[in-house]
Amino acid sequence: MKSTKKKTITLRLVKGTIACSPQQRATINGLGLKRREQVRTLENTPSVRGMVKKVLHLVEVVSETR
């Protein structure tokens, strides 16, 4: 029997985007993060994980559910 519970990942923006490249800024905006210390819970998909990998130095993975 398959579980209908979605896998999620919770992110926190730990650094500002003032000195980032435009591509990194666009990735942060795509993740739905707007200001420092903001926390966002997203669905754990390969596209989201790829975006997190691009800006791993700016975000912190708070929690992950499987």
C-alpha positions as CSV (number, residue, x, y, z in Angstrom):
1,M,0.0,0.0,0.0
2,K,1.4,3.4,-1.0
3,S,1.6,6.3,1.4
4,T,-0.2,9.5,0.2
5,K,2.0,11.6,2.5
6,K,4.2,14.0,0.5
7,K,7.9,14.3,1.1
8,T,8.8,17.8,2.2
9,I,11.9,19.9,2.8
10,T,12.1,22.9,5.1
11,L,14.6,25.6,4.2
12,R,15.8,28.8,5.9
13,L,17.6,31.7,4.2
14,V,20.7,32.3,6.3
15,K,22.5,34.9,4.2
16,G,21.3,37.9,2.2
17,T,21.3,38.0,-1.6
18,I,22.8,41.5,-1.9
19,A,26.2,40.2,-3.2
20,C,24.9,37.3,-5.2
21,S,24.7,36.8,-8.9
22,P,21.4,37.4,-10.7
23,Q,21.0,33.7,-11.3
24,Q,21.4,32.9,-7.6
25,R,18.9,35.7,-6.7
26,A,16.4,34.2,-9.2
27,T,16.9,30.8,-7.6
28,I,16.2,32.1,-4.1
29,N,13.1,33.8,-5.4
30,G,12.0,30.6,-7.1
31,L,12.3,28.8,-3.8
32,G,9.9,31.4,-2.4
33,L,12.4,33.0,0.0
34,K,12.4,36.8,0.2
35,R,14.3,37.9,3.4
36,R,16.9,36.5,5.8
37,E,15.8,34.0,8.4
38,Q,12.6,33.3,6.5
39,V,11.5,29.6,6.6
40,R,9.7,27.8,3.8
41,T,8.5,24.3,3.5
42,L,8.5,22.9,0.0
43,E,7.7,19.5,-1.7
44,N,10.9,17.4,-1.9
45,T,11.2,17.0,-5.7
46,P,14.3,16.7,-7.9
47,S,13.9,20.2,-9.2
48,V,13.7,21.7,-5.8
49,R,16.7,19.7,-4.6
50,G,18.7,21.0,-7.7
51,M,17.8,24.6,-6.8
52,V,18.9,24.0,-3.2
53,K,22.2,22.6,-4.4
54,K,22.8,25.8,-6.5
55,V,22.4,28.1,-3.4
56,L,23.5,25.7,-0.6
57,H,25.9,28.4,0.7
58,L,22.9,30.8,1.3
59,V,20.3,28.4,2.7
60,E,20.1,25.9,5.6
61,V,18.1,22.7,5.4
62,V,16.1,22.7,8.6
63,S,14.3,19.4,8.2
64,E,13.5,16.8,5.7
65,T,10.7,14.2,5.8
66,R,10.8,11.0,3.7
